Amino acid sequence: MVFAKVHVSLPNHLVLSADAPIGIFDSGVGGLSILHHVRALLPREHLIYFADSGHAPYGDKSEQFVVDRSLLIADFLLAQGVKALVVACNTATVAAIKALRARYPELPVVGVEPGLKPGAAASKSGKVGVLATARTLAGEKFLLLRDQIASATQAQFLLQACVGLVNEIEKGDLQTPAITAMLERYVAPLLEQGADTLVLGCTHYPFVREGIEQVARAHSTAPVTLIDTGEAVARQLARLLDGASLLRQSDTPPAHLEGFTTAGAAALSQAFSSLLQLAPAVRQIEV
């Protein structure tokens, strides 16, 4: 079912309720890796997931485009009554989280960013590979974080833009020859340069973790640590909600999950099913 283009108007002052849902958005299905951790840590919470698949991927778009899309999606989710916002996309976090927090200062907003600090802490060689989109790796926020952590820890961060990988993951089949070839092309050089830790700097990448581990075993005799920050994002969300007295206290009614997408509803439904074994109601809209 396709709705007409959504126009929303919001009150000047947000009234947030503990029983309201949490909004989670990404350029596509990658943010489902974050939703998985949020559901595990906060099982009582109602959730709305928004996949902007009609405008994906964000990694090859301009920063202003990503900011504009993020603000439009946030407006839509606030019109659905959300009490908090999770920007479940590294690229959108780098580009837009400052603008989101400026527009909605009363709203708890949690972003994701590559786990450079835990990556540096985990590395024994001092060389940390970072797999991310080109837009994330070029972002001012990311580069400042990299420089700060490198200075503090003496870790060397080896940056690898994984061009095209998000597109392939969005198609739903995670073991195609195309994905296998991309993982070999992007991961192997990092290991050959001595990286013993790999940061998964895009929320899509945990879904191809098994393929990354296969490449690591083929190219490194030593163990390779993979860093996924999804659990840390969920913990930060819980802290913010608790601090604002917005944690849902009751299981009645049971926690509800629904999805929205700017592309085909069937594709998002399939992603929920194949990646998380869930079957929420999904609606296609235009925002």
N, C-alpha and C positions, 0 to 999 in steps of 0.2 A: 504494500500500500504506500503510495507516495502522497505526501501532503504538499500544499502550496508553500511558497517561501514563507518562513517564519519571521515575523516582526515582533519584537518584544519591547515592552516599556517597564522599567523597574522603579520602585519607590526610591525616594531620596535617602531613606534610612532603612537599612536591612533589619528585619526582625528574624532572628535565628532560633530555631526550635530543636531540642534534643531528639525529637521524634522524626525530624526531617531527614531526607536522604543525603548521602555524600555523592557529589558529582566527580567522575573520573573521566578524563578525556585524553585521546592520543590521535595522531594522524591516521591511525588504522587499528590493527588488532594487537600491536605490540604491547599496549598498555594493559592487556589482559594478564600479563605476567605480574603487574603491580596489583591488579584487582584480586588475583589469587592470594597474594600475601595479606591484603586488607581483609578479605573474607575470613582468612584463617585466624587473624589476630582479633578482629572485631566482628564476630559472627552474628551479633544482634542488629547490626547496622543495615538500614536500607541503602541500596546502591543504584546509581544510574551510570551506565557506561556510554560514552559518546565516541564513536569512531568516525573521524573526518576522512573516510576512505575516498570520497569523491574528489578530494584535493590532495591526496597522498601521492608520493612521499613529501614530507616537509624538508628533508635534507638537501634537496637541490633547489629550494625556493629562496627568494630574497628574505632578509630578516623582517622587513616591513610586512611582507605577505603573511609571515608566520604570526607576527604581532596582531595583525588585523583579524586573522582567522581565530586566534586564541581569544580575543576580546568578544567576538561574535558568539563563539561557543559558550564562553562563560556567561554572557547575557542570557542565552537560551537556557542553560542549566539553572541559573538563578530564577528564571521565570518558572521553572519546575519546582522551585522551593528548596534548593539544596542549602545545607548548612555549612558546607566546606567544599573545597575544590582541590582535587589532586591533578596536577599537570603531569600525566603519566607518559611523558615524551621528553627525552633529553634535549632535542632540538628546540621544542617549544619552551622548555624551561630556560635554556640559554637566551633565547630571543625575547621572551615575553613575560617572564614572571615578575619583573620589575613593574611593567605596565599593569599587569593584573592586580598586584598589591596596591598600586597607586589608585586604581579605579575603585577597588573594593577594600578599603582599609579595615573594615570591621569583619571581613570574611577570613576564616582560617584557610590559607593557601599553602599547599605543599608541592614542591617541585622535585624533580629527580635530576641527578647529575652523576657523571661517571665517578666511580669509587676510587679516586686517585689516592686519597689518604689511606684507606684500608689496603689498597694495592701496594703502596710503598711499604706499609708495615709488614705485609705478607712476604715480600720479595727477599730472597737471600742473595741474589746476584746484584740487586740494586737496579735491575733493568725491568721496567714494567711496560708491557704492550697495552695500548689503548685502542680498542675497536669501536668506531663510532661513525656517524655520518659526517660528510664534509662540512655541513653547516655547523654542527656541534663543535668540531675541532677548530673551526675558524672563529668561533664566538669569543668576544672579549671576556665574558664571564669565565668561560672555560680556560682561556689562556692565562688569565690572572690567577685562577686556582692552581693551574699547573705550575706556574712560576713560584707561587708561595710554597707549595708542598715540596717542590724540587729543592728550593733553597733551605727549607727546614730539615729535610731528610737526606739530601744528596742523592735522591733517586733520579734515575734517568728515564724519562717517559718517551716511549717510541710510539708515535701516533700513526694510525692506519685508518684512512677513510675507506669504508666498505661500500663502494659505489654499486648500486643495484641490488644489494642484499635485502633491503627492506621490501622492495618490489617483489622479489621471489618469495619471501616469507608470507607476504600478503596473499599469495595465490593459494596457500593452504597446504600444499604438499611439501613437507619439510625434508624430504630425502631425495630430491631430484638431482640429476647429474649437474644441473646449473648451480645449485646450492653447494654441492660437493666441490665443484671446481672453484667457486668463489672463496669458500673457506680455505681451500688449499692455497689459493693465490694471496689471500690477505693474512692468514695466520702463520704460514710457514716462514716467511721472511722475518717476522718478529722473533720467532724461536731461534732462527739461525743467527740473529744478532745477540742472542743471550738472554732474552726475556724468559723469566721463570714464573711470571704472573701475568695474566691477561684480564684486563678490565672490560667487562661487557657494557660499553657506553651507549647502548640503545636498548630500549625496553623490548624491542623485537628479538634481540639476540639470545636471551635465555631459551627461546623455543628451538634454537639450533645448537644448544649446548652439547648434545651428544656428538654432533658432527665436529664441533670445535675440539672436543676431547679426543676424537679419533685422529685428527691432524696432529694434535699435541703428542699423542703416543707415537706417531710415525716419525716425528722430527725431533723428539727430545728423549734422552735416556733418563733424565731426572723428572720428578713430579712437577707438573705445571698447575698452579692455582688459578681458578677462575673466580672473579669478583663480580657478584650480582647484588645491587643495592636495594632490591625490591623489599626485603624484610625491614631494612632501615627506614625506608619511606613509610611503611605501615606503622612502625613504632613512633616516628615523628608525628604522623597524623593523630595517633592515639594520644600523644602528649598534648598536642594543641587542643584537641577536643576536651580532654580531661581538664586542662587549665581554664577553658571557657565554660565548663559545666555543660558540655554539649554531647557527652557520651549517652547513648540510648540505654536505659536501665531495664527495659522489659523485653521479653520474648513474645509478647502479645501485642499486636499480631506478629506472626513470624517475619523475619527479615525478608524483604522483597528486592528482587533484582530485575532491572529492565534495561534494554539497550536501544540506542538510536544510532543511525548511520546516514551519511550523505551519499552512500552508494547503495548497492543492492542489499536488502535485508537478509536475503538467503545466504549471502557470503558471510555476514557477521554471525548469523545463527549457526552456520557450519563451523566457524572459528570457535564459538562458545562450546560447541559439542566436541570437536576434535581436540581442542587444546585444554579445556577445563572440564569436560563432561557435564556441561550445564545446558539447560534449555529454557532460557528466559524469553519473554516476549520481546521482539525486536521490531522497530519501526524505521522506515526510511523517510527522511525529511530533507528539506532544502533550507539551509541557513546561510 
